[in-house]
Amino acid sequence: MKFFVSLFCLFLITSCGSIEFSAPQKKSDFFRLAWIKNLDPEYVSGNLPIGFGAPRIFKDMVFMGSPKGTMGAYDLESGRILWSHDEKTPLGGAVEFFKDHIAYGGLNGRLFVRHYLTGKLKYAIDLGAPIESAPHFQNDRMLIYLRGHQLVNLDAETGKILWVYKRAVPVTTTLQRTTKPLILGDKIIVGFADGFVGALSEQEGLLLWETKIVEQAKFIDVDLNPILAGGVVVTGSPSGDLKALNPESGAISKSFHFNVQAHPVLKGEQLILGTVEGEVILLSLSGEVLKRTKISDQPVSAVSWWKNNLIAASFDGKLRSIDPLSLKVIDEFALGHEYSAVFSDLVVNDDYLAVYSSRNRLYLFY
């Protein structure tokens, strides 16, 4: 429940147009800021837009779409804009890479595929529902999870639609988030907004199995990205226990009694979890809690691993670097406003960390 109260407060506060953004003042030893971009649109009236998207790093470039409708490619080191295109629709999902191209979608349901280096358009097609998650590529196919509980599978080279799976979700209160599908062999494993996890056949999009893992009445979206860990699929919802499922049958093999808000991360033989209660937990694949620490009174919304440290973002607007041995916070970085949460991934490569805040600021750390 704490997660939903925090989320409600975040939406309530960001609906006020008088809130000001102030640049971080504290000099950080770990989070060294290379550059920052303000991608907020101009406000006319109504609620402030909340950023749910994520950046991507590829070949010394950072790609980020904005609620203004602009897709931008930035130089990794300097932040200089290399190319940009106005797609005439807010861009809510992250890009994904296919050969020498990037693919991404807009809230008007239009999918764009451009050359990553030049921005030249390869093709664009309308899919009929908002695109708020990154495409996924496998075997020259592109899989996209659309708003409205449907998945579309396309030929990645041409954009030809191969199949569509439409989920009949009953009227319920959901967070309308979508998971990143997990492809295992000929199966696509994905979470749905009705509390179920399902497996689809990759070739035809036929439902192979489904398992209900959330029993509450509201906010039952299975919106944690499924990951393969120790031969089982781990996924869940912030309103229920984290589950481990048999990928062949969907049978629940284990329940981890944590309300997890951040997408689980597998590091070696351990799971890194960020909970609704503001904890970071290191969990063995057998379910044993190896270490845990409370870093915030607000939910931990994203976790990652960077420069040999745990990285966590929370609803209090802070990034924290955590020593993996002692679980002590060794440094923190304020994202400029108390309610600058991170709803998307913390994106890392060897030297850089890219973060997109709910206040539509793109940060690049080194």
Secondary structure by P-SEA (a helix, b strand, c coil): caaaaaaaaaaaaaccccbbbbccccccccccccccccccccccccccccccbbbbbcccbbbbbccccbbbbbccccccccccccccccccbbbbbcccccccccccbbbbbcccccccccccccccccccbbbbbcccbbbbbcccbbbbbcccccccccbbbbbbccccccccccccccccccbbbbcccccccccccccccccccccccccccccccccccccccccccccccccccbbbbccccccccccccccccccccccccbbbbbcccbbbbbbcccccccbbbbccccccccccccccbbbbbccccbbbbbcccccccccccccccccccccccccccccbbbbbcccbbbbbcc
